[in-house]
């Protein structure tokens, strides 16, 4: 499997290291990786993924792919106590920070997993079992020769869609305009997904306001109405990556698709 991430290096703070040491047995899950061990904790991978056992209760499961430092994940979990939130990343300090936030805020519906999420999706999560999947500001791999490493690819989207329950949501966000266009193309092409913000194409219909510029057009091609989700409609907390993108003048694009069918 092609790696979709850089294994970031970084020293955990005292708070993060303490949280990892004390709370990992309660909050943490180690994803088995048959090819590499460099990005997993120096312990044996855990057994089969059992969300009810991990969270201590049955509840709809939201999978957060690349949870970063965990501030957005913690905020969403706090506002949505009826669902379980699993943040997956390969960055140990970030997972430690999310664990510390969960303990400090008394969040019983937050857990973390370290390792490659594609192995978890493929081998650990049952089809039709996820309420939502969030992919916020994944590595854009801006060089053309690295585009194959982007996580939003047809095969990966098909895998995610298969793991979503009918009506389950795949919500992506990026601050790279070219990647946003690719995301929109790939997600729109999946036959089992529907864009919740598909624009009307009726004559005379004004495009809805979005947080991204309209796609580039040519003189012979009529402008396409935006299909990105309005920022104020997605219910996503502002992340550190989003603040960085705004600071650098990059437009933020949100895409919200749901699984259709039985």
Secondary structure, 3 states (H helix, E strand, C coil): CCCCCCCCCCCCCHHHHHHHHHHHHHHEEECCCCCCCCCCCCCCCCCCCCHHHHHCCCCCEEEEECCCCCHHHHHHHHHCCCCEEEEEECCHHHHHHHHHHHHHCCCCCEEEEECCHHHHHHHCCCCCCEEEEEEECCCCCCCHHHHHHCCCCHHHHHHHHHHEEEEEEEEEEECCHHHHHHHHHHHHHCCCEEECCCCCCCCCCCCCCCCCCCCCCCCCCCCCCCCCCCHHHCCCCCCHHHHHHHHCCCCCEEEEEEECCC
